[in-house]
């Protein structure tokens, strides 16, 4: 029986992500989402 290594052709793990890497994308999505939510329901939507 042939032994296969655990890395077996997998791509290497990416470097550690930081909280701020996708912040701009997240902020843009939230702005669009909050504009679509009724103003009276906005506080509940944020939670």
C-alpha positions in Angstrom: 0.0 0.0 0.0 1.3 3.4 -0.9 1.3 6.2 1.6 0.0 9.6 0.5 1.1 12.8 2.2 -1.5 14.8 4.0 -0.7 17.9 1.8 -1.5 15.8 -1.3 -1.6 18.6 -3.9 -3.5 21.1 -1.8 -2.7 24.8 -2.3 -0.8 26.4 0.6 -2.8 28.1 3.3 -3.2 31.9 2.8 -1.5 34.2 5.3 -3.5 35.2 8.3 -6.3 37.6 7.4 -6.7 40.8 9.3 -10.0 42.3 10.4 -9.5 45.3 8.1 -8.8 43.6 4.8 -12.4 43.4 3.7 -13.7 46.4 5.7 -14.4 48.6 2.6 -16.4 45.8 0.9 -18.3 45.2 4.1 -19.0 48.9 4.6 -20.3 49.2 1.0 -22.6 46.2 1.5 -24.0 47.5 4.8 -24.8 50.9 3.3 -26.8 49.3 0.5 -28.5 46.9 3.0 -29.4 49.7 5.4 -30.8 51.9 2.6 -33.1 49.0 1.6 -34.3 48.5 5.2 -37.3 50.5 6.4 -36.1 53.3 8.6 -38.4 52.2 11.6 -36.9 48.7 11.5 -33.3 49.9 11.1 -32.2 49.5 14.8 -33.4 45.9 14.9 -31.7 45.2 11.5 -28.4 46.4 12.9 -28.5 44.0 15.8 
